[in-house]
């Protein structure tokens, strides 16, 4: 079916990128040893007293397994954080701090740290301080994602996360025998909110502790501040759309931009470029590439939720439909049905969206509408075009050959698309899907939230 100009404009029109602006760096955080520090004399930073594990500055070793390197940083940092939490109060340390640490350490595909790392390498970042800084920033991003997911599970009422009980469900079960069910559930929900807050605090602490040159520090902190705000904004648009039944095409795309294009891809790329000392032209080209790839990913996630194989996506089919999420795919199908006067399609969408008890047969009706209106094919075409557009943006930048090739593969894998190019052999594609360069597909609910 033919697309309207409005659809083209909102899908692939320019999205503003906030440029870093100078901001004064905050003072280092004190690390008390057995008491409250003296504000004038006892103010060593965490970074000075808690160095990273030995050998972590070898860029080529990190290249071989980025996820493992980030995991070692998290293990090192979280061991200290949990010990301090237990010292503050043993119950708090076990019920909240230890759960936050375990959730983060057993994390997903570490997509955001990969974008930070391969952008750093593509922009010529080598051994030494930039490596340690990139891994610290990657670890902070993982803690920020823990905050987002734990809070999301409370808002969505999700009982499972990564095949295990969600944090709020686990805490409620822990006290199921000690308190009435309603009180245990209330405790679980409140504990999860506090756990998310704790993860956010640890993420902010880790970023503030990362030694950076003054100019890079200002840029990193501004990007971090913008990203946190955008993350919350995207989630609020989702909640608002679910509550009001909004099916606005521009609003759906804006939510996708905030939740995936910016939070999951563009901002991590910008952070990696800053850490590498990339020039403005390179940073702008790579951020544009990230915005396109991130939006393509969210559109792919919308499709996978309805049409994907749960064994591959890791979540039941139709979750977004049952929760009534205002995805672009559904908004487009509704707009197409209205334009064609297709009352049956509109009735199917109206009764199915937000129906938590939607059956397999009901989901199949929704699939037929999404296919029959042309929405599915249109989104597929748009994904392909966005990925190609993103790779063209990346090609405008002068990048390290090996790092640039791997970054292109990662950008393409965002939407489970191949990365064309004379230097990309079949081994690269196998590597991307084997986990060394993790694709978004299959981990969509975590990458795009």
MARRO-107856 format. One record per residue (C-alpha): x, y, z. Coordinates in steps of 0.25 Angstrom, whole numbers, padded with zeros to 4 digits, always signed. Layout:
MARRO-107856
XYZ ...
//
This chain:
MARRO-107856
+0000+0000+0000 +0005+0014-0003 +0010+0022+0009 +0006+0036+0012 +0015+0048+0013 +0012+0049+0027 +0016+0035+0030 +0029+0037+0022 +0032+0050+0030 +0030+0044+0044 +0037+0031+0041 +0050+0036+0035 +0050+0051+0037 +0061+0058+0045 +0061+0056+0060 +0068+0066+0068 +0081+0062+0075 +0085+0069+0088 +0099+0074+0087 +0108+0074+0099 +0110+0087+0106 +0120+0091+0116 +0116+0088+0131 +0125+0088+0143 +0129+0075+0149 +0124+0071+0162 +0133+0068+0173 +0138+0054+0176 +0130+0045+0185 +0136+0042+0198 +0139+0027+0202 +0138+0026+0217 +0145+0015+0224 +0139+0012+0237 +0132+0025+0240 +0127+0038+0234 +0138+0045+0227 +0144+0059+0231 +0139+0068+0220 +0152+0076+0219 +0162+0065+0220 +0156+0051+0217 +0151+0052+0203 +0158+0042+0194 +0150+0037+0182 +0145+0023+0180 +0153+0023+0167 +0166+0025+0174 +0163+0014+0184 +0156+0004+0176 +0164+0002+0163 +0159-0007+0152 +0163-0022+0152 +0177-0024+0146 +0179-0025+0131 +0166-0018+0128 +0173-0007+0120 +0177-0017+0109 +0168-0012+0097 +0170-0025+0089 +0166-0034+0100 +0153-0026+0102 +0151-0027+0087 +0150-0042+0088 +0139-0042+0099 +0133-0028+0102 +0122-0034+0110 +0132-0042+0119 +0140-0029+0121 +0128-0021+0125 +0124-0033+0134 +0138-0032+0142 +0136-0018+0144 +0122-0020+0150 +0127-0031+0159 +0138-0022+0164 +0129-0010+0167 +0117-0018+0172 +0125-0026+0182 +0129-0013+0188 +0114-0007+0187 +0108-0019+0193 +0118-0020+0205 +0115-0005+0208 +0100-0008+0208 +0101-0020+0217 +0110-0011+0226 +0099-0001+0226 +0088-0011+0230 +0089-0026+0227 +0074-0028+0223 +0075-0016+0213 +0088-0022+0208 +0082-0036+0205 +0067-0032+0201 +0071-0020+0192 +0086-0018+0189 +0089-0033+0187 +0077-0034+0178 +0081-0022+0170 +0095-0027+0168 +0090-0041+0164 +0080-0035+0154 +0091-0027+0148 +0102-0037+0147 +0093-0047+0141 +0089-0037+0131 +0085-0038+0116 +0093-0036+0104 +0100-0023+0109 +0096-0016+0096 +0099-0002+0101 +0113-0005+0106 +0116-0011+0092 +0112+0002+0085 +0121+0010+0094 +0132+0000+0092 +0132-0001+0077 +0129+0013+0075 +0142+0016+0083 +0150+0006+0075 +0144+0011+0062 +0148+0025+0066 +0163+0020+0068 +0162+0019+0084 +0173+0009+0088 +0180+0004+0101 +0181+0012+0114 +0171+0021+0121 +0160+0022+0110 +0159+0007+0111 +0156+0007+0126 +0147+0019+0124 +0139+0012+0113 +0137+0000+0122 +0133+0008+0134 +0123+0015+0126 +0118+0002+0120 +0116-0003+0134 +0108+0009+0138 +0099+0007+0126 +0096-0007+0131 +0092-0002+0145 +0083+0009+0138 +0077-0002+0130 +0074-0010+0143 +0067+0002+0149 +0058+0003+0136 +0055-0012+0136 +0052-0013+0150 +0043-0001+0150 +0036-0006+0137 +0033-0019+0143 +0025-0012+0154 +0018-0003+0144 +0014-0014+0135 +0011-0024+0146 +0021-0034+0139 +0023-0047+0147 +0035-0051+0140 +0048-0045+0135 +0059-0054+0128 +0051-0066+0131 +0051-0064+0146 +0042-0057+0156 +0042-0041+0155 +0049-0034+0166 +0036-0030+0172 +0030-0044+0171 +0042-0050+0177 +0042-0041+0189 +0027-0043+0191 +0029-0058+0191 +0040-0057+0201 +0030-0051+0211 +0018-0059+0207 +0018-0067+0220 +0021-0055+0229 +0010-0045+0224 -0004-0045+0218 -0003-0046+0203 -0007-0031+0200 +0004-0026+0210 +0014-0036+0203 +0010-0031+0190 +0011-0016+0194 +0025-0019+0200 +0029-0025+0187 +0025-0013+0179 +0031-0003+0188 +0044-0012+0189 +0045-0012+0174 +0044+0003+0173 +0055+0005+0184 +0063-0005+0177 +0062+0002+0164 +0066+0015+0171 +0078+0008+0177 +0082+0003+0163 +0081+0018+0158 +0089+0023+0169 +0100+0013+0167 +0100+0016+0152 +0102+0031+0155 +0112+0028+0165 +0120+0020+0156 +0120+0030+0145 +0124+0041+0154 +0136+0033+0159 +0141+0031+0145 +0154+0039+0143 +0152+0047+0131 +0159+0060+0125 +0151+0072+0128 +0145+0074+0114 +0141+0060+0113 +0135+0060+0127 +0126+0071+0123 +0121+0065+0111 +0119+0051+0117 +0111+0057+0129 +0102+0065+0119 +0100+0053+0110 +0097+0044+0123 +0087+0055+0128 +0080+0056+0115 +0079+0041+0113 +0073+0038+0127 +0062+0049+0124 +0059+0043+0111 +0058+0029+0117 +0047+0034+0126 +0040+0042+0116 +0039+0030+0106 +0034+0021+0117 +0023+0032+0121 +0019+0033+0107 +0016+0017+0107 +0008+0018+0120 +0000+0030+0115 -0003+0023+0102 -0007+0010+0109 -0016+0018+0119 -0023+0028+0108 -0023+0018+0096 -0015+0028+0088 -0012+0023+0074 -0005+0035+0069 +0006+0032+0058 +0015+0043+0062 +0014+0040+0077 +0017+0025+0075 +0030+0029+0067 +0034+0039+0077 +0033+0028+0088 +0041+0019+0080 +0051+0029+0078 +0053+0032+0092 +0052+0018+0097 +0061+0011+0087 +0067+0021+0076 +0073+0030+0087 +0074+0022+0100 +0079+0009+0094 +0087+0013+0082 +0090+0028+0079 +0094+0032+0093 +0103+0020+0096 +0110+0023+0082 +0111+0038+0086 +0118+0034+0099 +0128+0025+0092 +0131+0036+0082 +0134+0046+0094 +0143+0036+0101 +0151+0034+0088 +0152+0049+0086 +0145+0048+0072 +0143+0061+0064 +0129+0068+0063 +0127+0063+0048 +0130+0048+0052 +0121+0049+0065 +0110+0055+0057 +0110+0044+0046 +0111+0033+0056 +0099+0038+0064 +0091+0040+0052 +0094+0025+0049 +0090+0021+0063 +0077+0028+0062 +0073+0021+0050 +0078+0007+0055 +0071+0010+0068 +0058+0013+0062 +0059+0001+0052 +0061-0008+0065 +0049-0003+0072 +0040-0005+0059 +0046-0019+0058 +0043-0021+0073 +0028-0017+0070 +0028-0028+0059 +0034-0038+0067 +0025-0036+0078 +0013-0040+0069 +0019-0049+0059 +0032-0054+0065 +0035-0068+0070 +0035-0068+0086 +0046-0078+0086 +0055-0067+0079 +0049-0054+0085 +0049-0059+0099 +0035-0054+0102 +0021-0059+0099 +0015-0054+0086 +0005-0042+0087 +0010-0036+0100 +0009-0022+0094 -0005-0025+0089 -0010-0030+0102 -0004-0018+0110 -0010-0008+0100 +0004-0002+0096 +0003+0009+0086 +0013+0003+0076 +0015+0009+0062 +0011-0004+0056 -0003-0003+0062 -0004+0012+0060 -0001+0010+0045 -0011-0002+0044 -0022+0007+0050 -0019+0019+0041 -0020+0010+0029 -0033+0003+0033 -0039+0017+0036 -0035+0022+0022 -0040+0009+0015 -0053+0009+0024 -0050-0005+0028 -0060-0006+0040 -0056-0020+0043 -0042-0017+0045 -0044-0006+0054 -0054-0014+0062 -0043-0025+0064 -0033-0015+0068 -0042-0008+0078 -0046-0020+0085 -0033-0027+0085 -0023-0016+0090 -0022-0016+0105 -0029-0029+0106 -0020-0037+0116 -0028-0050+0113 -0026-0049+0098 -0026-0063+0093 -0018-0069+0082 -0030-0068+0073 -0031-0054+0076 -0017-0051+0074 -0018-0058+0060 -0029-0048+0057 -0020-0036+0060 -0009-0042+0052 -0018-0043+0040 -0022-0028+0042 -0007-0024+0043 -0004-0032+0030 -0017-0029+0022 -0016-0014+0024 -0002-0014+0019 +0004-0009+0032 +0013-0021+0034 +0020-0020+0020 +0021-0005+0022 +0028-0006+0035 +0037-0017+0029 +0041-0008+0017 +0043+0004+0027 +0053-0004+0035 +0061-0008+0023 +0062+0007+0019 +0065+0012+0032 +0077+0002+0034 +0082+0005+0020 +0081+0020+0023 +0088+0018+0037 +0100+0011+0030 +0101+0022+0020 +0102+0032+0031 +0113+0023+0037 +0120+0023+0024 +0122+0038+0025 +0131+0036+0036 +0146+0033+0035 +0147+0021+0044 +0158+0011+0048 +0156-0001+0038 +0154-0012+0048 +0146-0004+0058 +0138+0002+0048 +0134-0011+0041 +0130-0017+0055 +0122-0004+0058 +0114-0005+0045 +0111-0020+0048 +0106-0016+0061 +0097-0005+0055 +0091-0015+0045 +0089-0025+0055 +0080-0015+0063 +0069-0019+0053 +0074-0033+0050 +0078-0028+0036 +0091-0032+0029 +0102-0021+0028 +0106-0020+0013 +0120-0016+0009 +0132-0022+0002 +0139-0025+0015 +0128-0032+0022 +0130-0047+0020 +0120-0058+0025 +0129-0060+0037 +0125-0046+0042 +0111-0049+0041 +0113-0062+0049 +0121-0054+0059 +0109-0044+0061 +0099-0055+0063 +0108-0064+0072 +0109-0053+0083 +0122-0046+0081 +0115-0035+0074 +0101-0038+0080 +0089-0034+0071 +0077-0028+0077 +0067-0039+0072 +0063-0048+0083 +0067-0038+0094 +0057-0028+0089 +0049-0026+0102 +0062-0022+0109 +0068-0013+0099 +0056-0005+0095 +0049-0007+0109 
//
